[in-house]
Amino acid sequence: MNNSEVGFILGLVPYREHDAMVHFLGTEHGLMRLVLPGYYKATSKQSSLGLEFSKVNYRFNYQENRLNRIIGGELVNAYLNQRENLDWLLWMSLVSELVIRTFDESYHAMYLRSFEKALESVDSSSVIKLVVKIVHMQGFSPDVNGCIHCGETGINAFSIEEGGFVCGNHSHNFREDRNVLIGLNCAFRGLDVADDVSLRVLEIVIEFLQYHGDYRFNSWKLLKDMQ
């Protein structure tokens, strides 16, 4: 039976001689890998169906636990205005990698909302919110109520390895900027982070997710080097 499903193209890679393997986040079946036949042929008419970071309507014969092939479809939204912005492309590469690497079917709706919202507008603050949601979902949220060792509320730093704030007696002579610490507290409590510290806060929350979730996000390294 032919399925028709609207969703988003998170990325694609070459598959076999002329095909593409598409990471597709669909409204019904969640994150899937689909084969787009003939995408890399010189005469291909499938170019609009393999545009990264776009909204499409795919048709395919869905078979569970099988690699399904796309048999047709339409481009719904190419986000052409955003696509002219290099920063948008870099941020969307990171958002896509976060979704692909951490996707959990139990939170399908959250991933869909977050990705579509990012396509419209994305920056360090919105990515912080996504990363923090993933951290909470995966069950290793840091302690931001006080020093994780003694409960002292006079905080000097945030320890990625130890999982939370540390005071002067436990920070090993390292002191983080006070506004960054405030930003981290806001981030993990679901509040907005000030723009002037958002990049540093994002760096810390991504490193926290990488350390405790055993991930490495290549797109983050590229984006950080470009800032």
Secondary structure by P-SEA (a helix, b strand, c coil): cbbbbbbbbcccccccccbbbbbcccccccbbbbbbcccccccccccccccccbbbbbbccccccccccccccccccccccccccaaaaaaaaaaaaaaaacccccaaaaaaaaaaaaaacccaaaaaaaaaaaaaaacccccccccccccccccccccccccccccccccccccccaaaaaaaaaaaacccccccaaaaaaaaaaaaaaaaaccccaaaaaaaaac
